[in-house]
């Protein structure tokens, strides 16, 4: 009887914990999409655009609100070295972040722009490519204590991209670097504009995606089980704004985040061991 009571209490506690975040499943990705690393959202058409990371094709996918695959677009002039995120500009163009850098050894980091008219084709071309480097990185790879140059999340703000690094240093302290890159074709040096800390546990606090709200008053950063939200900032001093850490009470390989509207985000995780491979919705209202 005592054991049964403990079991019932555990179920109640788990149920309360799972319901506390209001994280709900929207749909499961089609079987062919197992390693989604980035998503973005087109409100006008209620369409989610997704891509996969290294080892996969140079293809972006359009899905409807129920997760049905509407179309896939092959980019003829863009190589998927390690695509880690996708974001949409104010003009409807799609940007692909080919900046995955797990081992901190890449010297070919880039962002591809795909114009809106290209998104109507099954075979498209990137309109232009932005190639960039980090001035602070002088060794390839750097020392294991300085593995700061992997990126999995970015967004566009006022004609610039903001990249948030995923710290892969041997002793993880939660530090993420914030880099700024102008949205124009050609070779650039990324500008370090800030740093902030998440927490000291890599599995729970490494940054895996980033997004800005449609009204540009909130930014959200994703980890495997948290969202770090900044709001009430001035200009691009994002981390100087009010910070709120949201515990999702749900651990998975979450890799992608986008705002659906100013108060709602969509989150995607990779499929691993028959778990994940889904899109979730979360309200950010207090």
RAFENKA-V138482 format. One record per residue. N is the residue number from 0. PHI is phi as a letter, one per 30 degrees, with the letter a starting at -180 (none if undefined). PSI is psi in whole degrees, -180 to 180 (* if undefined). NEAR is the number of other ideal C-beta (glycine too) atoms within 10 Angstrom. Layout:
BEGIN
((N;PHI;PSI;NEAR) (N;PHI;PSI;NEAR))
END
This chain:
BEGIN
((0;none;-43;5) (1;d;-44;6) (2;d;-39;7) (3;d;-38;8) (4;d;-45;9) (5;e;-41;10) (6;d;-43;10) (7;d;-43;10) (8;d;-38;10) (9;d;-41;10) (10;d;-41;10) (11;d;-44;10) (12;d;-44;10) (13;d;-41;11) (14;d;-43;10) (15;d;-42;10) (16;d;-44;12) (17;d;-32;13) (18;d;-12;11) (19;d;-21;11) (20;c;-14;17) (21;i;27;12) (22;d;120;18) (23;b;147;10) (24;d;130;9) (25;c;-49;16) (26;a;168;18) (27;c;136;13) (28;d;151;24) (29;e;153;14) (30;e;-32;8) (31;d;-18;11) (32;c;88;21) (33;c;-20;14) (34;b;52;17) (35;d;125;27) (36;c;-9;26) (37;a;145;27) (38;b;152;25) (39;b;168;25) (40;b;135;21) (41;c;105;16) (42;d;-36;11) (43;d;-36;6) (44;c;1;13) (45;h;45;10) (46;c;139;16) (47;c;129;27) (48;c;135;23) (49;b;156;24) (50;b;166;28) (51;c;162;23) (52;c;-161;21) (53;e;148;14) (54;i;-5;8) (55;c;173;17) (56;d;160;13) (57;d;68;20) (58;b;141;16) (59;c;150;26) (60;b;139;22) (61;c;130;17) (62;b;149;22) (63;d;-176;13) (64;d;-17;14) (65;c;2;7) (66;i;8;15) (67;d;133;10) (68;d;116;14) (69;d;-41;12) (70;a;160;13) (71;b;143;15) (72;b;122;19) (73;c;130;14) (74;c;113;22) (75;d;-31;10) (76;c;27;12) (77;b;129;21) (78;c;133;12) (79;d;79;20) (80;d;-51;16) (81;a;81;22) (82;d;125;26) (83;c;-17;28) (84;a;162;32) (85;b;139;26) (86;b;159;27) (87;c;135;18) (88;d;170;17) (89;d;-28;11) (90;d;5;8) (91;j;-7;13) (92;d;151;18) (93;c;140;25) (94;b;134;21) (95;c;126;26) (96;c;102;27) (97;c;71;26) (98;b;15;29) (99;d;133;21) (100;a;56;27) (101;e;-43;16) (102;c;3;12) (103;h;39;21) (104;c;-6;12) (105;d;142;20) (106;b;17;9) (107;b;39;13) (108;d;142;22) (109;a;165;18) (110;b;132;25) (111;c;138;24) (112;c;133;19) (113;b;113;23) (114;d;157;17) (115;e;-38;14) (116;d;-28;11) (117;d;-23;17) (118;d;-7;19) (119;d;-6;10) (120;c;161;13) (121;d;-26;8) (122;b;120;9) (123;b;175;20) (124;b;140;15) (125;d;134;20) (126;d;-42;16) (127;a;168;15) (128;b;136;16) (129;c;120;22) (130;c;138;14) (131;b;165;20) (132;b;164;15) (133;c;114;21) (134;e;-29;10) (135;d;-17;14) (136;c;118;19) (137;c;-8;8) (138;b;145;9) (139;b;92;12) (140;d;164;16) (141;d;179;16) (142;d;153;10) (143;e;-23;11) (144;d;-3;9) (145;b;31;17) (146;d;77;21) (147;c;10;21) (148;c;27;26) (149;c;143;20) (150;b;137;25) (151;b;0;27) (152;b;138;29) (153;a;167;25) (154;a;166;27) (155;c;139;19) (156;b;118;18) (157;h;51;10) (158;i;25;10) (159;b;154;15) (160;c;143;23) (161;c;122;22) (162;c;137;26) (163;c;118;26) (164;d;151;25) (165;c;113;23) (166;d;120;22) (167;c;24;19) (168;d;154;16) (169;e;-44;9) (170;c;101;9) (171;d;124;17) (172;c;9;12) (173;i;1;17) (174;d;132;14) (175;b;136;24) (176;c;147;21) (177;c;120;20) (178;c;151;23) (179;b;134;16) (180;b;133;20) (181;d;144;14) (182;d;78;17) (183;a;149;11) (184;d;153;13) (185;j;-174;10) (186;d;134;10) (187;b;160;16) (188;c;121;12) (189;d;143;24) (190;c;124;14) (191;d;117;14) (192;c;-4;16) (193;l;168;16) (194;b;158;12) (195;a;170;18) (196;b;143;12) (197;c;-86;21) (198;a;-178;15) (199;c;8;12) (200;c;110;12) (201;e;-46;18) (202;d;-24;10) (203;c;-14;15) (204;b;10;22) (205;d;134;21) (206;d;125;23) (207;c;-8;24) (208;a;163;30) (209;b;150;26) (210;a;156;26) (211;b;144;20) (212;d;157;21) (213;e;-35;13) (214;d;2;9) (215;i;29;14) (216;c;-5;13) (217;b;146;23) (218;b;148;24) (219;b;136;25) (220;c;138;24) (221;c;144;27) (222;b;-172;25) (223;d;-20;18) (224;b;18;18) (225;b;159;21) (226;b;132;23) (227;c;117;22) (228;c;131;18) (229;c;136;20) (230;b;172;15) (231;h;38;10) (232;c;165;17) (233;c;133;8) (234;h;-132;8) (235;c;22;17) (236;d;62;12) (237;e;-48;23) (238;d;-2;19) (239;d;-4;14) (240;d;-175;16) (241;d;130;10) (242;c;138;14) (243;b;123;14) (244;c;124;13) (245;c;114;16) (246;d;121;12) (247;d;-13;21) (248;h;37;15) (249;a;108;17) (250;c;125;14) (251;a;178;19) (252;d;71;18) (253;d;127;23) (254;b;-10;25) (255;b;144;27) (256;b;140;26) (257;a;149;30) (258;d;130;22) (259;d;-40;20) (260;a;-171;13) (261;d;-15;12) (262;b;6;12) (263;b;137;15) (264;c;153;25) (265;c;140;19) (266;b;140;26) (267;b;144;28) (268;b;158;23) (269;d;155;22) (270;d;127;18) (271;b;126;12) (272;h;44;6) (273;i;9;6) (274;c;158;12) (275;i;-154;18) (276;i;37;21) (277;b;166;19) (278;c;133;22) (279;c;158;20) (280;b;142;15) (281;b;129;21) (282;d;136;14) (283;c;4;19) (284;d;139;7) (285;d;*;4))
END
